[in-house]
Amino acid sequence: MNQATTGGKRRVVLISDPILFSEGLQILLNNMEDVELMGPWEPAPGTLQHIAEEEPDIVMLVEGEPRSKASNMIITAILESYPSLPLVHLTLLENRLQVYAPYASPARK
Protein backbone atom coordinates (compact mmCIF):
# COMPACT_ATOMS: atom_id res chain seq x y z
CA MET A 1 0.00 0.00 0.00
CA ASN A 2 1.18 3.43 -0.86
CA GLN A 3 -0.63 5.81 1.51
CA ALA A 4 2.56 7.21 3.07
CA THR A 5 3.59 8.77 -0.23
CA THR A 6 0.22 10.38 -0.95
CA GLY A 7 -0.44 12.23 2.29
CA GLY A 8 -2.67 9.53 3.75
CA LYS A 9 -4.91 9.35 0.68
CA ARG A 10 -6.06 6.02 -0.71
CA ARG A 11 -4.90 5.59 -4.29
CA VAL A 12 -7.82 4.23 -6.33
CA VAL A 13 -7.57 3.03 -9.91
CA LEU A 14 -10.89 3.14 -11.75
CA ILE A 15 -11.20 0.92 -14.82
CA SER A 16 -14.44 1.21 -16.76
CA ASP A 17 -15.94 -0.22 -19.92
CA PRO A 18 -17.43 1.95 -21.28
CA ILE A 19 -16.09 5.00 -19.42
CA LEU A 20 -19.52 6.68 -19.58
CA PHE A 21 -20.83 4.28 -16.91
CA SER A 22 -18.26 5.41 -14.37
CA GLU A 23 -18.91 9.16 -14.55
CA GLY A 24 -21.00 9.29 -11.37
CA LEU A 25 -18.53 7.15 -9.47
CA GLN A 26 -15.68 9.31 -10.75
CA ILE A 27 -17.40 12.46 -9.45
CA LEU A 28 -18.00 10.84 -6.04
CA LEU A 29 -14.41 9.63 -5.69
CA ASN A 30 -12.93 12.94 -6.83
CA ASN A 31 -14.92 14.73 -4.12
CA MET A 32 -13.54 12.54 -1.33
CA GLU A 33 -10.67 14.21 0.53
CA ASP A 34 -8.95 10.92 1.38
CA VAL A 35 -8.98 9.49 -2.17
CA GLU A 36 -6.57 10.06 -5.02
CA LEU A 37 -8.34 8.83 -8.16
CA MET A 38 -6.44 7.50 -11.14
CA GLY A 39 -8.60 7.04 -14.19
CA PRO A 40 -11.00 6.11 -15.43
CA TRP A 41 -9.03 3.87 -17.71
CA GLU A 42 -10.48 1.59 -20.33
CA PRO A 43 -9.54 -2.08 -19.96
CA ALA A 44 -6.70 -2.44 -22.42
CA PRO A 45 -3.54 -4.49 -22.88
CA GLY A 46 -1.46 -1.87 -21.00
CA THR A 47 -3.71 -1.79 -17.93
CA LEU A 48 -1.52 -4.13 -15.86
CA GLN A 49 1.54 -2.01 -16.64
CA HIS A 50 -0.33 1.15 -15.53
CA ILE A 51 -1.26 -0.57 -12.26
CA ALA A 52 2.40 -1.48 -11.68
CA GLU A 53 3.47 2.12 -12.33
CA GLU A 54 0.78 3.77 -10.18
CA GLU A 55 0.95 1.36 -7.19
CA PRO A 56 -2.69 1.85 -6.14
CA ASP A 57 -4.26 0.78 -2.85
CA ILE A 58 -7.35 -0.58 -4.60
CA VAL A 59 -8.65 -1.23 -8.12
CA MET A 60 -12.30 -0.70 -9.11
CA LEU A 61 -13.59 -2.30 -12.31
CA VAL A 62 -16.96 -0.98 -13.53
CA GLU A 63 -18.98 -2.57 -16.33
CA GLY A 64 -22.22 -1.45 -17.90
CA GLU A 65 -23.15 -4.92 -19.14
CA PRO A 66 -23.28 -8.34 -17.53
CA ARG A 67 -19.88 -9.82 -16.73
CA SER A 68 -18.03 -10.51 -19.95
CA LYS A 69 -15.21 -12.81 -20.99
CA ALA A 70 -12.96 -9.72 -21.30
CA SER A 71 -13.69 -8.66 -17.71
CA ASN A 72 -13.04 -12.21 -16.49
CA MET A 73 -9.66 -12.05 -18.20
CA ILE A 74 -8.70 -8.69 -16.66
CA ILE A 75 -9.93 -9.74 -13.19
CA THR A 76 -7.88 -12.93 -13.42
CA ALA A 77 -4.82 -11.04 -14.65
CA ILE A 78 -5.02 -8.48 -11.83
CA LEU A 79 -5.54 -11.15 -9.15
CA GLU A 80 -2.64 -13.24 -10.49
CA SER A 81 -0.27 -10.29 -10.90
CA TYR A 82 -1.21 -8.46 -7.69
CA PRO A 83 -2.64 -11.00 -5.22
CA SER A 84 -2.50 -8.59 -2.27
CA LEU A 85 -4.29 -5.76 -4.12
CA PRO A 86 -8.02 -5.44 -3.30
CA LEU A 87 -10.27 -5.43 -6.37
CA VAL A 88 -13.89 -4.25 -6.49
CA HIS A 89 -16.00 -5.29 -9.49
CA LEU A 90 -19.27 -3.43 -10.18
CA THR A 91 -21.70 -4.65 -12.82
CA LEU A 92 -24.28 -1.91 -13.25
CA LEU A 93 -26.94 -3.70 -15.31
CA GLU A 94 -26.93 -6.66 -12.93
CA ASN A 95 -26.77 -4.33 -9.91
CA ARG A 96 -23.96 -6.50 -8.52
CA LEU A 97 -20.85 -5.78 -6.49
CA GLN A 98 -18.02 -8.25 -5.92
CA VAL A 99 -14.99 -7.62 -3.73
CA TYR A 100 -11.79 -9.63 -4.12
CA ALA A 101 -9.44 -9.06 -1.20
CA PRO A 102 -6.59 -10.95 0.41
CA TYR A 103 -7.69 -12.64 3.59
CA ALA A 104 -5.64 -14.64 6.01
CA SER A 105 -7.34 -17.03 8.36
CA PRO A 106 -5.66 -17.46 11.73
CA ALA A 107 -4.30 -20.94 12.35
CA ARG A 108 -6.01 -22.98 15.04
CA LYS A 109 -4.04 -24.54 17.86
C-alpha positions in Angstrom: 0.0 0.0 0.0 1.2 3.4 -0.9 -0.6 5.8 1.5 2.6 7.2 3.1 3.6 8.8 -0.2 0.2 10.4 -1.0 -0.4 12.2 2.3 -2.7 9.5 3.8 -4.9 9.3 0.7 -6.1 6.0 -0.7 -4.9 5.6 -4.3 -7.8 4.2 -6.3 -7.6 3.0 -9.9 -10.9 3.1 -11.8 -11.2 0.9 -14.8 -14.4 1.2 -16.8 -15.9 -0.2 -19.9 -17.4 2.0 -21.3 -16.1 5.0 -19.4 -19.5 6.7 -19.6 -20.8 4.3 -16.9 -18.3 5.4 -14.4 -18.9 9.2 -14.6 -21.0 9.3 -11.4 -18.5 7.2 -9.5 -15.7 9.3 -10.8 -17.4 12.5 -9.4 -18.0 10.8 -6.0 -14.4 9.6 -5.7 -12.9 12.9 -6.8 -14.9 14.7 -4.1 -13.5 12.5 -1.3 -10.7 14.2 0.5 -9.0 10.9 1.4 -9.0 9.5 -2.2 -6.6 10.1 -5.0 -8.3 8.8 -8.2 -6.4 7.5 -11.1 -8.6 7.0 -14.2 -11.0 6.1 -15.4 -9.0 3.9 -17.7 -10.5 1.6 -20.3 -9.5 -2.1 -20.0 -6.7 -2.4 -22.4 -3.5 -4.5 -22.9 -1.5 -1.9 -21.0 -3.7 -1.8 -17.9 -1.5 -4.1 -15.9 1.5 -2.0 -16.6 -0.3 1.1 -15.5 -1.3 -0.6 -12.3 2.4 -1.5 -11.7 3.5 2.1 -12.3 0.8 3.8 -10.2 0.9 1.4 -7.2 -2.7 1.9 -6.1 -4.3 0.8 -2.9 -7.4 -0.6 -4.6 -8.7 -1.2 -8.1 -12.3 -0.7 -9.1 -13.6 -2.3 -12.3 -17.0 -1.0 -13.5 -19.0 -2.6 -16.3 -22.2 -1.4 -17.9 -23.1 -4.9 -19.1 -23.3 -8.3 -17.5 -19.9 -9.8 -16.7 -18.0 -10.5 -20.0 -15.2 -12.8 -21.0 -13.0 -9.7 -21.3 -13.7 -8.7 -17.7 -13.0 -12.2 -16.5 -9.7 -12.0 -18.2 -8.7 -8.7 -16.7 -9.9 -9.7 -13.2 -7.9 -12.9 -13.4 -4.8 -11.0 -14.7 -5.0 -8.5 -11.8 -5.5 -11.1 -9.2 -2.6 -13.2 -10.5 -0.3 -10.3 -10.9 -1.2 -8.5 -7.7 -2.6 -11.0 -5.2 -2.5 -8.6 -2.3 -4.3 -5.8 -4.1 -8.0 -5.4 -3.3 -10.3 -5.4 -6.4 -13.9 -4.2 -6.5 -16.0 -5.3 -9.5 -19.3 -3.4 -10.2 -21.7 -4.6 -12.8 -24.3 -1.9 -13.3 -26.9 -3.7 -15.3 -26.9 -6.7 -12.9 -26.8 -4.3 -9.9 -24.0 -6.5 -8.5 -20.9 -5.8 -6.5 -18.0 -8.2 -5.9 -15.0 -7.6 -3.7 -11.8 -9.6 -4.1 -9.4 -9.1 -1.2 -6.6 -10.9 0.4 -7.7 -12.6 3.6 -5.6 -14.6 6.0 -7.3 -17.0 8.4 -5.7 -17.5 11.7 -4.3 -20.9 12.3 -6.0 -23.0 15.0 -4.0 -24.5 17.9 
